[in-house]
């Protein structure tokens, strides 16, 4: 009887071990299945969408500058063509740099550098190509550099005009870009 009891106890122990093992296997399989079913965010698609938007901004800015140059009646066709070629080179370089970007910061930096280069192009023979404005000594205190109020924008414009003697017909434009702070452009007619 003792043997029978020991055998029964041994069988129960084996059954318990088997059930525990089975339960562990089920849990392990569930965890493995859950790991394979969890969808990780597709950063590549996010970056590609960001790149597409940034490239569109580069193309838009380049086209805007090209149109300005084409519409400038004071420039020779040769000066216009040379400036347009420089803008296209800056545009192509910016798009190449955006495509190489591995993070949102790199993509943004490439776009901002590209826009800066595009807007830096001044046709030979234009007044802007011969004039470098002075930075005003009296800086304007602003609440949020990325979102200038109309009053702050006007004060910046007045300070720039006060620090410089621009040729007649010059318009100083202070633009605000939401992700890069302020961008000041000079336009000479």
GUVORO-861825 format. One record per residue (C-alpha): residue number from 1; residue in three letters; x, y, z. Coordinates in steps of 0.05 Angstrom, whole numbers, plus 5000, padded with zeros to 4 digits. Layout:
<romars>
+-----+------+------+------+------+
|  nr | rest |   xx |   yy |   zz |
+-----+------+------+------+------+
| NUM |  ala |    X |    Y |    Z |
...
+-----+------+------+------+------+
</romars>
This chain:
<romars>
+-----+------+------+------+------+
|  nr | rest |   xx |   yy |   zz |
+-----+------+------+------+------+
|   1 |  unk | 5000 | 5000 | 5000 |
|   2 |  unk | 5056 | 5047 | 5015 |
|   3 |  unk | 5086 | 5031 | 4948 |
|   4 |  unk | 5020 | 5044 | 4915 |
|   5 |  unk | 5015 | 5111 | 4951 |
|   6 |  unk | 5085 | 5130 | 4932 |
|   7 |  unk | 5072 | 5111 | 4860 |
|   8 |  unk | 5008 | 5151 | 4859 |
|   9 |  unk | 5044 | 5211 | 4890 |
|  10 |  unk | 5100 | 5204 | 4840 |
|  11 |  unk | 5050 | 5202 | 4783 |
|  12 |  unk | 5015 | 5264 | 4810 |
|  13 |  unk | 5082 | 5300 | 4815 |
|  14 |  unk | 5098 | 5281 | 4743 |
|  15 |  unk | 5030 | 5305 | 4721 |
|  16 |  unk | 5039 | 5371 | 4758 |
|  17 |  unk | 5108 | 5381 | 4727 |
|  18 |  unk | 5080 | 5365 | 4658 |
|  19 |  unk | 5022 | 5415 | 4668 |
|  20 |  unk | 5070 | 5469 | 4692 |
|  21 |  unk | 5116 | 5456 | 4633 |
|  22 |  unk | 5056 | 5459 | 4585 |
|  23 |  unk | 5033 | 5524 | 4617 |
|  24 |  unk | 5103 | 5554 | 4610 |
|  25 |  unk | 5106 | 5533 | 4537 |
|  26 |  unk | 5038 | 5565 | 4523 |
|  27 |  unk | 5060 | 5630 | 4557 |
|  28 |  unk | 5126 | 5629 | 4519 |
|  29 |  unk | 5090 | 5619 | 4453 |
|  30 |  unk | 5041 | 5675 | 4469 |
|  31 |  unk | 5098 | 5723 | 4485 |
|  32 |  unk | 5135 | 5704 | 4421 |
|  33 |  unk | 5071 | 5712 | 4381 |
|  34 |  unk | 5057 | 5780 | 4413 |
|  35 |  unk | 5128 | 5803 | 4397 |
|  36 |  unk | 5118 | 5786 | 4324 |
|  37 |  unk | 5049 | 5818 | 4322 |
|  38 |  unk | 5069 | 5884 | 4354 |
|  39 |  unk | 5074 | 5936 | 4299 |
|  40 |  unk | 5133 | 5981 | 4308 |
|  41 |  unk | 5125 | 6051 | 4279 |
|  42 |  unk | 5152 | 6055 | 4209 |
|  43 |  unk | 5203 | 6112 | 4217 |
|  44 |  unk | 5223 | 6104 | 4144 |
|  45 |  unk | 5154 | 6125 | 4120 |
|  46 |  unk | 5152 | 6184 | 4168 |
|  47 |  unk | 5221 | 6207 | 4144 |
|  48 |  unk | 5201 | 6198 | 4071 |
|  49 |  unk | 5138 | 6239 | 4082 |
|  50 |  unk | 5179 | 6293 | 4117 |
|  51 |  unk | 5230 | 6292 | 4061 |
|  52 |  unk | 5175 | 6298 | 4009 |
|  53 |  unk | 5146 | 6360 | 4044 |
|  54 |  unk | 5215 | 6392 | 4053 |
|  55 |  unk | 5233 | 6380 | 3980 |
|  56 |  unk | 5166 | 6412 | 3960 |
|  57 |  unk | 5184 | 6474 | 4001 |
|  58 |  unk | 5253 | 6477 | 3966 |
|  59 |  unk | 5220 | 6472 | 3898 |
|  60 |  unk | 5170 | 6526 | 3916 |
|  61 |  unk | 5223 | 6574 | 3942 |
|  62 |  unk | 5267 | 6562 | 3882 |
|  63 |  unk | 5210 | 6575 | 3834 |
|  64 |  unk | 5190 | 6638 | 3871 |
|  65 |  unk | 5262 | 6665 | 3866 |
|  66 |  unk | 5267 | 6646 | 3792 |
|  67 |  unk | 5202 | 6682 | 3777 |
|  68 |  unk | 5227 | 6744 | 3814 |
|  69 |  unk | 5291 | 6744 | 3772 |
|  70 |  unk | 5254 | 6731 | 3707 |
|  71 |  unk | 5207 | 6790 | 3722 |
|  72 |  unk | 5264 | 6838 | 3738 |
|  73 |  unk | 5266 | 6884 | 3677 |
|  74 |  unk | 5332 | 6916 | 3699 |
|  75 |  unk | 5373 | 6852 | 3688 |
|  76 |  unk | 5403 | 6827 | 3624 |
|  77 |  unk | 5382 | 6759 | 3598 |
|  78 |  unk | 5453 | 6734 | 3612 |
|  79 |  unk | 5450 | 6757 | 3685 |
|  80 |  unk | 5381 | 6725 | 3693 |
|  81 |  unk | 5405 | 6659 | 3664 |
|  82 |  unk | 5467 | 6657 | 3708 |
|  83 |  unk | 5426 | 6671 | 3770 |
|  84 |  unk | 5374 | 6619 | 3752 |
|  85 |  unk | 5430 | 6567 | 3742 |
|  86 |  unk | 5457 | 6584 | 3812 |
|  87 |  unk | 5388 | 6577 | 3842 |
|  88 |  unk | 5379 | 6509 | 3807 |
|  89 |  unk | 5446 | 6486 | 3834 |
|  90 |  unk | 5427 | 6508 | 3905 |
|  91 |  unk | 5359 | 6473 | 3896 |
|  92 |  unk | 5391 | 6408 | 3871 |
|  93 |  unk | 5442 | 6409 | 3928 |
|  94 |  unk | 5387 | 6420 | 3980 |
|  95 |  unk | 5345 | 6363 | 3952 |
|  96 |  unk | 5406 | 6318 | 3952 |
|  97 |  unk | 5421 | 6336 | 4025 |
|  98 |  unk | 5348 | 6325 | 4044 |
|  99 |  unk | 5350 | 6256 | 4012 |
| 100 |  unk | 5413 | 6239 | 4051 |
| 101 |  unk | 5381 | 6262 | 4117 |
| 102 |  unk | 5375 | 6207 | 4169 |
| 103 |  unk | 5334 | 6245 | 4220 |
| 104 |  unk | 5282 | 6300 | 4223 |
| 105 |  unk | 5335 | 6348 | 4248 |
| 106 |  unk | 5382 | 6333 | 4189 |
| 107 |  unk | 5324 | 6339 | 4140 |
| 108 |  unk | 5302 | 6406 | 4170 |
| 109 |  unk | 5374 | 6432 | 4171 |
| 110 |  unk | 5383 | 6412 | 4097 |
| 111 |  unk | 5318 | 6448 | 4078 |
| 112 |  unk | 5336 | 6511 | 4117 |
| 113 |  unk | 5406 | 6513 | 4088 |
| 114 |  unk | 5378 | 6503 | 4018 |
| 115 |  unk | 5327 | 6560 | 4026 |
| 116 |  unk | 5382 | 6605 | 4052 |
| 117 |  unk | 5427 | 6589 | 3992 |
| 118 |  unk | 5370 | 6599 | 3943 |
| 119 |  unk | 5353 | 6667 | 3973 |
| 120 |  unk | 5426 | 6686 | 3975 |
| 121 |  unk | 5432 | 6685 | 3899 |
| 122 |  unk | 5435 | 6755 | 3872 |
| 123 |  unk | 5440 | 6766 | 3797 |
| 124 |  unk | 5503 | 6802 | 3771 |
| 125 |  unk | 5486 | 6874 | 3757 |
| 126 |  unk | 5431 | 6878 | 3809 |
| 127 |  unk | 5437 | 6928 | 3864 |
| 128 |  unk | 5430 | 6872 | 3915 |
| 129 |  unk | 5493 | 6839 | 3888 |
| 130 |  unk | 5532 | 6902 | 3904 |
| 131 |  unk | 5502 | 6918 | 3972 |
| 132 |  unk | 5510 | 6883 | 4038 |
| 133 |  unk | 5463 | 6911 | 4091 |
| 134 |  unk | 5489 | 6927 | 4161 |
| 135 |  unk | 5459 | 6893 | 4221 |
| 136 |  unk | 5426 | 6944 | 4267 |
| 137 |  unk | 5460 | 6957 | 4333 |
| 138 |  unk | 5394 | 6964 | 4370 |
| 139 |  unk | 5363 | 6895 | 4372 |
| 140 |  unk | 5288 | 6884 | 4379 |
| 141 |  unk | 5266 | 6845 | 4440 |
| 142 |  unk | 5215 | 6794 | 4418 |
| 143 |  unk | 5170 | 6746 | 4456 |
| 144 |  unk | 5174 | 6688 | 4408 |
| 145 |  unk | 5226 | 6692 | 4351 |
| 146 |  unk | 5187 | 6639 | 4312 |
| 147 |  unk | 5123 | 6680 | 4314 |
| 148 |  unk | 5135 | 6755 | 4309 |
| 149 |  unk | 5077 | 6800 | 4322 |
| 150 |  unk | 5062 | 6853 | 4269 |
| 151 |  unk | 5091 | 6906 | 4316 |
| 152 |  unk | 5155 | 6866 | 4327 |
| 153 |  unk | 5162 | 6853 | 4252 |
| 154 |  unk | 5152 | 6928 | 4237 |
| 155 |  unk | 5204 | 6947 | 4290 |
| 156 |  unk | 5255 | 6899 | 4260 |
| 157 |  unk | 5242 | 6928 | 4191 |
| 158 |  unk | 5249 | 7000 | 4216 |
| 159 |  unk | 5314 | 6983 | 4252 |
| 160 |  unk | 5343 | 6952 | 4189 |
| 161 |  unk | 5323 | 7011 | 4147 |
| 162 |  unk | 5351 | 7059 | 4200 |
| 163 |  unk | 5418 | 7025 | 4201 |
| 164 |  unk | 5425 | 7025 | 4125 |
| 165 |  unk | 5421 | 7073 | 4067 |
| 166 |  unk | 5385 | 7032 | 4015 |
| 167 |  unk | 5378 | 7051 | 3942 |
| 168 |  unk | 5311 | 7082 | 3921 |
| 169 |  unk | 5257 | 7030 | 3910 |
| 170 |  unk | 5285 | 6982 | 3961 |
| 171 |  unk | 5236 | 6943 | 4003 |
| 172 |  unk | 5257 | 6908 | 4067 |
| 173 |  unk | 5214 | 6847 | 4082 |
| 174 |  unk | 5218 | 6810 | 4149 |
| 175 |  unk | 5190 | 6740 | 4141 |
| 176 |  unk | 5176 | 6690 | 4196 |
| 177 |  unk | 5185 | 6616 | 4185 |
| 178 |  unk | 5151 | 6573 | 4238 |
| 179 |  unk | 5208 | 6524 | 4245 |
| 180 |  unk | 5270 | 6566 | 4234 |
| 181 |  unk | 5259 | 6632 | 4267 |
| 182 |  unk | 5262 | 6696 | 4227 |
| 183 |  unk | 5288 | 6705 | 4158 |
| 184 |  unk | 5302 | 6774 | 4132 |
| 185 |  unk | 5303 | 6785 | 4058 |
| 186 |  unk | 5322 | 6846 | 4019 |
| 187 |  unk | 5290 | 6861 | 3952 |
| 188 |  unk | 5315 | 6913 | 3905 |
| 189 |  unk | 5273 | 6936 | 3847 |
+-----+------+------+------+------+
</romars>
